[in-house]
Amino acid sequence: MSAILSAGPGWPLRRRQLWLVMRTELARTFSVWRSLWLLLLAFVPAVIITAHALEDHRCNLEEETLILAGIVQAYYVRFAVFFGCLWIFMRLVRGEVAERTLHYWFLAPLRRDVLIVGKFLAGVMATVVVFTAGVAATFALMYAHFPAGRAFVANGPALGHFQAYLLVTALACIGYGAVFLALSLVFKNPMVPAVIVLMWEGINGALPPLLKRFSVIFYLKPLFPVELPVAGITGLFTVVAEPVAAWVAVTGLLVFASLVVVFACWRMRRLEVSYSTD
């Protein structure tokens, strides 16, 4: 990846090609029917909170803060971002193979590493923009409909929470996007390993401390500004592990994504398209 983005004699051409790939991929992602369900995933909580705000005017600040934390942690990170990235990043290569369109890119005078980097950056841009917008709308609606919430935003630590939620959402898009890009390049049918990843992320709390580190959610947990209480039967299966420092979590996910992109460049240079077998 560094070789692609480094300045040199061919850099202006590669930059234009990179931007062309990103524009094409973003246009494909945000076509009307393909983007509709992605927008629904991102903004369903905002619609629900709007209905809640219209019906309930006696809100407790602590309860609303815990509800918002639960929405971001349980819904956005573990569900919406996961399946949004699954759909977008699996399609970057494997989807074009299924649609029998990848060979058009290969026939163009375009380096394959530029192609895959452009596709990955487009996927990151699409998911980060959509899901951070959804989180921002949810956050604003959660605190705007009652006086204590507005005061919490104006004079309390709410803006720090907001920045942390945006950071977590963006890193989740990058981390899960890298995972699904790698799966789509390694497996002809990446859905089965994707289900395994879903189960692995879901049982992360019950895994031994060493195994917890081989998951995206482990590096996101230290960045959440509000810790959800563990109660009931879930607490019996939770294994407490020492969280990593915030800078380690952020750096670790970014380094992981960079390594996946390097692997994707190597894999794309050796990829042969055979529609009869795929």
Secondary structure, DSSP 8 states (H G I E B T S, - for coil): -HHHHS-STTHHHHHHHHHHHHHHHHHHHTSHHHHHHHHHHHHHHHHHHHHHHHH-----HHHHHHHHHHIIIIIIIIIIHHHHHHHHHHIIIIIHHHTT-HHHHHHSS--HHHHHHHHHHHHHHHHHHHHHHHHHHHHHHHHHTSHHHHHHHHHSTHHHHHHHHHHHHHHHHHHHHHHHHHHHHH-SSTHHHHHHHHHHHHTGGGS-HHHHTSSHHHHHGGG-SS-----GGGGGG--------HHHHHHHHHHHHHHHHHHHHHHHHH----TTT-
